[in-house]
Amino acid sequence: MQKLNSRGAGKVDGRAALSAETQKRVIEAAIEVFGRLGFEGASTRALMERAGANLAAIPYHFGGKQGLYRAAAKVIADYARANVEPIVTRLVDADRASAVDRIDEALADFIKLLVGGPEPDEWIAFFMRCEREADDAFRMIHDALITAFKQALTETVLAATGGDASDEGLHIRVAVVIASVINLRTMQNTLLSALGWDQMTPARLDRLSREVHRIALAQLLPGHTGAPMPAPMRARMQE
């Protein structure tokens, strides 16, 4: 009897592993296809052909196309949250460093995450597509990537400057700084064209990152000289 149970458990484990692998493959395909065609333009047939899976996989694993779309967004949101949370934790730790130093460091870390991360281009296309639609997928990723960081950055700037939390201008500046960092990754062709560059090399991307960092500090901290970032911050961004 014990041997029969053991073999049965092995089969269940095998099916579970196969199911998890199928879900992973379908989600990866969904990120690519939704990013390229949008939610309305992506047919279930196109999604499953790209995933190499049976059409029944969508209702079976995700409950339908909408469920798959949300599952795809959740993968990106979970990744963003896991990488942003340590930045936020260090940013709000008043015992660790001065507010100005923590802002400096957090901007470098956020730029490094957005610009130098290993995320595939398909993830960026998915985010850009759902951002255009301003749908539930966008809100899910936005909340994971931006909401906590924006709040922590705003509060730390207020601590550094003694500003007023009701100052709408401050909130606008923080939002513009964050959008500028995101655009380093999402609008590289626009930047290339505006700068007259033929391609985005690592050296050029590093130069852009440093300029955005310098401008961001000057925007967030009135009176900041806007001087090039200190050597430790440069080293942090280039790690």
C-alpha positions as CSV (number, residue, x, y, z in Angstrom):
1,M,0.0,0.0,0.0
2,Q,2.8,2.4,0.8
3,K,4.4,1.8,-2.6
4,L,1.1,2.6,-4.4
5,N,0.8,5.9,-2.4
6,S,4.3,6.8,-3.3
7,R,3.8,6.3,-7.0
8,G,0.5,8.2,-6.8
9,A,2.2,11.1,-5.1
10,G,4.9,11.2,-7.7
11,K,2.3,11.4,-10.5
12,V,0.6,14.3,-8.7
13,D,3.9,16.1,-8.2
14,G,4.7,15.6,-11.9
15,R,1.3,17.0,-12.9
16,A,1.8,20.0,-10.6
17,A,5.2,20.7,-12.0
18,L,3.9,20.5,-15.6
19,S,1.0,22.8,-14.7
20,A,3.4,25.4,-13.1
21,E,5.6,25.2,-16.2
22,T,2.6,25.7,-18.5
23,Q,1.4,28.7,-16.5
24,K,4.9,30.2,-16.6
25,R,5.1,29.7,-20.4
26,V,1.6,31.2,-21.0
27,I,2.3,34.2,-18.9
28,E,5.6,34.9,-20.6
29,A,3.8,34.7,-24.0
30,A,1.0,36.9,-22.7
31,I,3.4,39.7,-21.6
32,E,4.9,39.7,-25.1
33,V,1.6,39.5,-27.1
34,F,-0.4,41.9,-24.9
35,G,2.5,44.3,-25.0
36,R,2.6,44.1,-28.8
37,L,-1.1,44.0,-29.6
38,G,-2.9,45.3,-26.5
39,F,-5.6,43.5,-24.6
40,E,-8.3,43.9,-27.3
41,G,-6.0,43.1,-30.1
42,A,-4.5,39.9,-28.6
43,S,-6.7,36.9,-29.5
44,T,-6.7,33.8,-27.3
45,R,-5.5,31.9,-30.4
46,A,-2.5,34.2,-30.9
47,L,-1.7,33.9,-27.2
48,M,-1.7,30.2,-27.2
49,E,0.2,29.8,-30.4
50,R,3.0,32.0,-29.0
51,A,3.0,29.9,-25.8
52,G,2.8,26.6,-27.6
53,A,-0.1,25.6,-25.4
54,N,-3.7,24.3,-25.8
55,L,-6.5,26.9,-25.9
56,A,-8.0,25.3,-22.9
57,A,-5.0,26.5,-20.8
58,I,-6.4,30.0,-20.5
59,P,-9.7,29.2,-18.9
60,Y,-8.2,26.3,-17.0
61,H,-5.3,28.2,-15.4
62,F,-6.5,31.8,-15.4
63,G,-10.3,31.7,-15.7
64,G,-10.2,33.6,-19.0
65,K,-8.3,36.2,-21.0
66,Q,-8.9,39.0,-18.4
67,G,-7.5,36.7,-15.7
68,L,-4.4,36.0,-17.9
69,Y,-3.9,39.7,-18.4
70,R,-4.0,40.4,-14.7
71,A,-1.6,37.5,-14.0
72,A,0.8,38.9,-16.6
73,A,0.7,42.3,-14.9
74,K,1.1,40.7,-11.4
75,V,4.4,39.1,-12.4
76,I,5.8,42.5,-13.4
77,A,4.2,44.2,-10.3
78,D,5.6,41.6,-7.9
79,Y,9.1,42.0,-9.4
80,A,8.9,45.8,-9.2
81,R,7.7,45.7,-5.6
82,A,10.4,43.3,-4.5
83,N,13.1,45.6,-6.0
84,V,11.6,48.9,-4.9
85,E,10.9,48.0,-1.3
86,P,14.6,47.9,-0.3
87,I,15.2,51.3,-1.8
88,V,12.2,52.7,0.1
89,T,13.4,51.1,3.3
90,R,16.8,52.7,3.0
91,L,15.3,56.0,2.0
92,V,13.1,56.4,5.1
93,D,15.8,55.2,7.6
94,A,16.6,58.5,9.3
95,D,19.1,56.9,11.6
96,R,21.3,55.7,8.7
97,A,22.2,59.0,7.0
98,S,21.1,62.6,6.4
99,A,18.0,63.2,4.4
100,V,20.0,64.7,1.6
101,D,22.3,61.7,1.4
102,R,19.4,59.3,1.5
103,I,17.7,61.2,-1.4
104,D,20.9,61.1,-3.4
105,E,21.3,57.4,-2.8
106,A,17.7,56.6,-3.5
107,L,17.7,58.4,-6.8
108,A,20.9,56.5,-7.9
109,D,19.3,53.2,-6.9
110,F,16.0,54.0,-8.6
111,I,17.7,55.0,-11.8
112,K,19.9,51.9,-11.7
113,L,16.8,49.7,-11.2
114,L,14.9,51.3,-14.1
115,V,17.7,51.8,-16.5
116,G,20.2,49.0,-15.8
117,G,17.9,46.2,-14.8
118,P,17.7,42.9,-16.6
119,E,14.0,43.1,-17.4
120,P,13.3,42.0,-21.0
121,D,12.1,44.5,-23.5
122,E,8.7,42.7,-23.6
123,W,8.1,43.8,-20.0
124,I,8.7,47.4,-21.0
125,A,6.4,47.1,-24.0
126,F,3.7,45.6,-21.8
127,F,4.0,48.5,-19.3
128,M,3.9,51.1,-22.0
129,R,0.8,49.5,-23.6
130,C,-1.2,49.3,-20.3
131,E,0.1,52.8,-19.3
132,R,-1.5,54.1,-22.5
133,E,-4.8,52.4,-21.6
134,A,-4.6,53.4,-17.9
135,D,-6.3,50.1,-17.1
136,D,-6.2,47.8,-14.1
137,A,-2.9,46.3,-15.2
138,F,-1.3,49.7,-15.3
139,R,-2.6,50.6,-11.8
140,M,-1.3,47.3,-10.4
141,I,2.2,48.0,-11.8
142,H,2.1,51.6,-10.9
143,D,1.2,50.9,-7.3
144,A,4.0,48.4,-7.0
145,L,6.7,50.5,-8.7
146,I,5.9,54.1,-7.9
147,T,3.4,54.7,-5.1
148,A,5.5,53.8,-2.1
149,F,8.7,55.3,-3.6
150,K,6.9,58.6,-4.4
151,Q,5.5,58.9,-0.9
152,A,8.9,58.1,0.7
153,L,10.8,60.4,-1.6
154,T,8.3,63.3,-0.9
155,E,8.5,62.8,2.8
156,T,12.3,62.7,2.8
157,V,12.5,65.9,0.7
158,L,10.2,67.6,3.2
159,A,12.5,66.4,6.0
160,A,15.5,67.8,4.1
161,T,14.0,71.1,3.2
162,G,11.5,71.8,5.9
163,G,8.9,72.3,3.1
164,D,5.1,72.3,3.3
165,A,3.4,68.9,2.6
166,S,0.5,70.9,1.0
167,D,2.9,72.4,-1.6
168,E,1.5,71.1,-4.9
169,G,4.6,72.3,-6.7
170,L,6.7,69.8,-4.7
171,H,4.4,66.9,-5.5
172,I,4.6,67.9,-9.2
173,R,8.4,68.0,-9.1
174,V,8.6,64.6,-7.4
175,A,6.2,63.1,-10.1
176,V,8.2,64.7,-12.9
177,V,11.5,63.4,-11.5
178,I,10.0,59.8,-11.3
179,A,8.6,60.1,-14.8
180,S,11.9,61.3,-16.2
181,V,13.7,58.3,-14.7
182,I,11.1,55.9,-16.2
183,N,11.4,57.6,-19.6
184,L,15.1,56.8,-19.7
185,R,14.0,53.2,-20.2
186,T,10.7,53.6,-22.1
187,M,11.6,56.5,-24.5
188,Q,15.1,55.7,-25.6
189,N,14.3,56.2,-29.3
190,T,13.0,59.6,-28.6
191,L,16.1,60.5,-26.7
192,L,18.3,59.1,-29.4
193,S,16.6,61.2,-32.0
194,A,16.6,64.4,-29.9
195,L,20.3,64.0,-29.2
196,G,21.3,63.0,-32.7
197,W,22.7,59.7,-31.6
198,D,22.7,56.6,-33.8
199,Q,22.4,54.1,-31.0
200,M,22.2,53.9,-27.2
201,T,25.5,52.6,-26.0
202,P,26.2,51.8,-22.3
203,A,28.4,54.8,-22.1
204,R,25.7,57.1,-23.4
205,L,23.1,55.6,-21.2
206,D,25.4,56.1,-18.2
207,R,25.8,59.7,-19.2
208,L,22.1,60.2,-19.5
209,S,21.5,58.5,-16.1
210,R,24.1,60.8,-14.4
211,E,22.5,63.9,-16.0
212,V,19.0,62.9,-14.9
213,H,20.3,62.2,-11.4
214,R,21.9,65.7,-11.3
215,I,18.8,67.5,-12.5
216,A,16.6,65.5,-10.2
217,L,18.6,66.6,-7.2
218,A,18.5,70.2,-8.2
219,Q,14.7,70.0,-8.7
220,L,14.0,68.3,-5.4
221,L,16.5,70.1,-3.2
222,P,16.3,73.9,-3.8
223,G,19.8,75.4,-3.5
224,H,21.5,72.2,-4.5
225,T,24.4,73.0,-6.7
226,G,23.6,70.4,-9.3
227,A,27.2,69.4,-9.3
228,P,28.2,66.0,-10.6
229,M,27.3,63.2,-8.1
230,P,30.0,62.2,-5.6
231,A,32.2,59.2,-6.5
232,P,30.4,56.8,-4.1
233,M,27.1,57.5,-5.9
234,R,28.7,57.0,-9.3
235,A,30.2,53.7,-8.2
236,R,26.8,52.7,-6.9
237,M,25.1,53.3,-10.2
238,Q,27.8,51.5,-12.1
239,E,27.9,48.4,-10.0
